[in-house]
C-alpha cells in the first residue's frame, strides 16, 4: 500500500504541473484586465502602464508564470489585485465555512440516498420504489439557484422562519442555533442535488448484487433478509458507491459557487465569483489550483477506502 501511495503521489506531480500551466495561461488570456476594473476611466496611458508595472503585468507571460510557480513552491499565493490582502489569508478565512457547508451537505445526502437506494432496490416496482424514483428525478431536475430562490421566498419571506442568507445574524450572538438556522436552506439545496443522483446509483448497484447466486445461498441457509441485504449485499455494492461519493467531494466545491452566491454564504464559492468579477488573477489561480489538488487527493483517498471496504483489493 505504501509503495502504491508513493507512486500515485509521483504521478500527481506532472499532472499538477500541467494544471498550473493551463490554469495560469487560460486566466491571463481571458478577456478583461484587472487594471481597467479599478483605475480611473480617464487615466492616461502612462498611468495605466505604471499600474500594470506595479502589479507585474507588463512582464512577458512566460516570466510571470515562472514567478508565480516560484511563489507557489514557497507556499505563497501572492496578493489579491482587488483587496491587496494575501490570497492565502483570504482563502483560509473562506475555507472553513465552505468545508462546513460541503461536509454537512455530503453527510446529509449520503444518509438519505443510501438507505432510500437500498429500499428502492429491495422493494423493486413497489409504490415506495416509484416514490423514491420521483424524489430522485426531482433532485436531478431542479437547478440549485431556482430551488434556493424558491426556498428563500417560502421559508424566509412568506413564513419568516429561516434567514435569507449569510452565516450568522447581524447583531446576533452567533451561537450554535443561529448558525444552524443559516445552514438549513443551503445544505438542503446542495444535498438535494446529490441525493437525486445517488439514489439511482445505489439502487442500480444493489439490484445488480441482489441477483447473485451467493445471496440466494445465504437466504437458503436461513439468514434473515436484513442480514443478507445490509451485510452481504451492501458491502459488495460499496465499491461503485464509494467511487461516486468520492468524486462528489471536489464537485461540491464547484456546485457551492452557485449556492453560496444565492445564500450569501461567505465561502470559497462567493470568493470565486468576486474574483471573477474583479479579474483578480492571483485569487482565481489559487482557487483553481486548490480545486485540482482536492481532486487528486480525493481520488487517492477513494482508492485507499476501496481496500478497506473490500479486502480482496490489494495494491502493490
C-alpha positions in Angstrom: 0.0 0.0 0.0 2.8 2.4 0.9 4.6 2.0 -2.4 1.3 2.4 -4.3 0.7 5.7 -2.5 4.2 6.9 -3.3 3.7 6.1 -7.0 0.4 7.9 -7.0 2.0 11.0 -5.5 4.8 10.9 -8.1 2.2 10.6 -10.9 0.4 13.6 -9.4 3.5 15.9 -9.9 3.4 16.1 -13.7 -0.4 16.4 -13.5 -0.1 19.4 -11.2 2.5 21.0 -13.5 0.0 20.7 -16.4 -2.7 22.1 -14.2 -0.6 25.2 -13.3 0.2 25.8 -17.0 -3.4 25.5 -18.1 -4.7 27.5 -15.1 -2.2 30.4 -15.5 -2.5 31.0 -19.2 -6.2 30.5 -19.5 -6.9 33.0 -16.8 -4.4 35.6 -18.2 -5.7 35.2 -21.7 -9.3 35.7 -20.7 -11.0 38.9 -21.8 -10.7 41.9 -19.5 -8.0 43.4 -17.4 -7.7 43.9 -13.7 -6.2 47.4 -14.2 -9.2 48.5 -16.2 -11.5 47.4 -13.4 -10.1 49.7 -10.7 -8.3 52.6 -12.4 -10.0 55.9 -13.3 -11.5 55.6 -16.8 -10.0 59.0 -17.6 -6.5 57.8 -16.7 -3.7 58.3 -19.2 -1.8 55.5 -20.9 1.2 56.3 -18.7 -0.8 55.8 -15.5 -2.3 52.5 -16.9 1.2 51.3 -17.8 2.6 52.3 -14.4 -0.2 50.4 -12.6 0.4 47.3 -14.8 4.1 47.5 -13.9 3.2 47.7 -10.2 1.1 44.6 -10.5 3.8 42.8 -12.6 1.5 42.6 -15.6 4.0 44.2 -18.0 6.4 41.3 -17.9 6.2 38.5 -20.6 3.6 35.9 -19.7 6.2 33.1 -19.5 8.2 35.1 -17.0 5.0 35.8 -15.0 4.2 32.1 -14.9 7.6 31.1 -13.5 7.4 33.9 -10.9 4.0 32.6 -9.9 5.2 28.9 -9.7 8.2 30.0 -7.7 6.0 31.7 -5.1 3.7 28.7 -5.2 6.5 26.4 -4.3 7.2 28.5 -1.2 3.5 28.4 -0.2 2.8 32.0 -1.3 -0.3 32.6 -3.5 0.6 36.3 -3.9 -1.6 39.3 -3.1 -5.1 40.0 -4.3 -5.4 42.6 -7.0 -8.7 43.9 -5.6 -8.2 43.8 -1.8 -4.4 43.8 -1.6 -4.6 41.1 1.1 -2.5 37.9 1.0 -4.5 35.4 -1.1 -3.6 32.6 1.4 -5.2 34.6 4.2 -8.4 35.2 2.1 -8.7 31.5 1.3 -8.2 30.4 4.9 -10.9 32.8 6.0 -13.3 31.3 3.4 -12.3 27.7 3.5 -13.8 26.9 6.9 -17.4 28.0 6.0 -17.2 26.1 2.7 -15.9 22.9 4.3 -18.7 23.2 6.9 -21.3 23.6 4.2 -19.8 20.9 1.9 -19.3 18.4 4.7 -22.8 18.7 6.1 -24.4 18.6 2.6 -22.5 15.4 1.7 -23.2 13.8 5.0 -27.0 14.5 4.8 -27.1 13.4 1.2 -25.4 10.0 1.9 -27.6 9.4 5.0 -30.6 9.9 2.8 -29.5 8.4 -0.6 -28.0 5.1 0.6 -31.0 3.9 2.7 -33.5 5.1 0.1 -31.5 3.4 -2.7 -31.3 0.2 -0.8 -35.1 0.3 0.0 -35.8 1.1 -3.6 -33.8 -1.9 -4.8 -35.3 -4.4 -2.3 -38.8 -3.2 -3.0 -38.5 -3.0 -6.8 -41.6 -1.9 -8.7 -43.4 -1.1 -5.4 -45.0 2.2 -4.6 -42.0 3.0 -2.4 -39.8 2.4 -5.4 -41.8 4.7 -7.6 -41.9 7.4 -4.9 -38.1 7.2 -4.4 -37.6 7.4 -8.2 -39.8 10.5 -8.2 -37.7 12.1 -5.5 -34.5 11.2 -7.5 -35.8 12.8 -10.7 -36.9 15.9 -8.8 -33.5 16.3 -7.2 -31.8 16.0 -10.6 -34.2 18.2 -12.5 -34.4 21.3 -10.3 -31.5 23.8 -10.8 -29.8 24.8 -7.5 -30.4 28.5 -8.0 -34.1 28.0 -8.7 -34.6 25.7 -5.7 -32.6 28.1 -3.5 -34.6 31.2 -4.5 -37.9 29.2 -4.1 -36.9 28.1 -0.6 -35.9 31.7 0.4 -39.3 33.0 -0.9 -41.2 30.3 1.0 -39.4 30.0 4.3 -37.7 33.4 4.7 -40.2 35.9 3.1 -43.6 34.2 3.4 -43.2 32.0 6.6 -40.3 34.0 8.1 -38.9 31.1 10.0 -35.4 30.9 8.4 -32.9 33.6 7.5 -32.5 34.6 3.8 -28.7 34.1 3.8 -25.4 34.7 5.5 -23.7 32.6 8.1 -24.8 34.5 11.3 -27.5 37.1 12.1 -26.1 40.6 12.1 -26.1 41.8 15.7 -26.9 38.3 17.0 -24.9 36.1 19.3 -23.6 33.8 16.5 -24.3 30.7 18.6 -25.0 27.2 17.5 -28.7 27.7 17.0 -28.1 30.8 14.9 -25.6 29.1 12.7 -27.7 26.0 12.3 -30.7 28.1 11.1 -28.5 29.7 8.4 -27.2 26.2 7.3 -30.6 24.6 6.8 -31.5 26.0 3.4 -28.1 25.9 1.6 -27.4 22.4 3.0 -30.8 21.2 1.7 -30.2 22.7 -1.7 -26.8 21.1 -2.1 -27.9 17.8 -0.6 -31.0 17.5 -2.9 -28.7 17.6 -6.0 -26.6 14.8 -4.6 -29.5 12.7 -3.4 -31.1 12.8 -6.8 -28.1 11.3 -8.5 -27.0 8.9 -5.7 -30.4 7.2 -5.1 -30.4 5.9 -8.7 -26.8 4.8 -8.5 -27.2 3.0 -5.2 -30.4 1.3 -6.5 -28.8 0.1 -9.7 -25.7 -1.1 -7.8 -27.8 -3.0 -5.2 -30.1 -4.6 -7.9 -27.0 -6.0 -9.6 -25.8 -7.6 -6.4 -29.1 -8.8 -5.2 -29.4 -11.2 -8.1 -26.1 -13.0 -7.3 -26.1 -16.7 -6.5 -24.2 -16.3 -3.2 -27.1 -14.3 -1.8 -29.6 -17.0 -2.8 -27.4 -19.4 -0.9 -27.3 -17.1 2.1 -31.1 -17.0 2.1 -31.3 -20.8 1.7 -29.2 -21.1 4.9 -31.8 -19.3 6.8 -30.2 -15.9 7.2 -32.6 -13.0 7.7 -33.3 -10.7 4.8 -31.9 -7.7 6.8 -28.6 -9.5 7.2 -28.4 -10.6 3.6 -29.1 -7.1 2.3 -27.1 -5.0 4.7 -24.2 -7.2 5.4 -23.5 -9.3 2.3 -25.1 -7.3 -0.5 -24.3 -3.8 0.6 -20.7 -4.5 1.3 -20.2 -5.8 -2.3 -22.1 -2.9 -3.7 -20.0 -0.4 -1.8 -17.2 -0.1 -4.4 -19.2 1.8 -7.0 -20.9 3.8 -4.3 -17.6 4.9 -2.8 -16.5 5.9 -6.3 -19.4 8.3 -6.9 -19.3 9.7 -3.3 -15.6 10.3 -3.6 -15.9 12.1 -6.9 -18.7 14.2 -5.4 -16.4 15.9 -2.9 -14.5 18.1 -5.5 -17.7 18.6 -7.4 -19.3 20.1 -4.3 -16.7 22.9 -4.4 -17.9 23.9 -7.8 -21.6 23.4 -7.1 -21.2 25.6 -4.0 -20.3 28.5 -6.1 -24.0 29.0 -7.1 -25.4 28.0 -3.8 -23.1 30.2 -1.8 -23.9 33.2 -4.0 -27.7 32.6 -3.7 -27.5 32.4 0.1 -24.6 34.9 0.5 -22.6 32.2 2.3 -19.1 33.6 3.0 -17.2 30.7 1.5 -14.9 29.8 -1.4 -17.8 29.9 -3.9 -18.6 33.5 -3.1 -14.8 34.3 -3.2 -14.6 32.8 -6.7 -17.4 34.9 -8.0 -15.9 38.0 -6.6 -12.5 37.2 -8.1 -14.1 36.6 -11.5 -16.0 39.9 -11.4 -12.9 41.9 -10.4 -10.4 39.9 -12.7 -8.4 39.1 -9.6 -5.9 36.8 -11.2 -3.9 35.6 -8.1 -7.1 34.6 -6.3 -8.6 32.8 -9.3 -5.4 30.9 -9.9 -5.1 29.9 -6.2 -8.7 28.7 -6.1 -8.3 26.6 -9.3 -5.0 25.2 -8.0 -6.6 24.1 -4.7 -9.5 22.5 -6.6 -7.1 20.5 -8.7 -5.2 19.4 -5.5 -8.5 18.4 -4.0 -9.4 16.2 -7.0 -6.1 14.4 -6.8 -6.3 13.9 -3.0 -9.9 12.7 -3.2 -9.1 10.1 -5.9 -6.2 8.8 -3.8 -8.3 8.6 -0.6 -11.1 6.8 -2.6 -8.6 4.1 -3.8 -7.5 3.6 -0.2 -11.1 3.3 1.0 -11.6 0.6 -1.7 -9.1 -1.7 0.0 -10.8 -1.1 3.4 -14.3 -1.8 2.1 -13.2 -4.9 0.1 -10.2 -6.9 1.5 -9.9 -8.6 -1.9 -8.5 -5.4 -3.4 -4.7 -5.3 -2.9 -2.4 -2.6 -4.1 1.2 -3.4 -4.9 
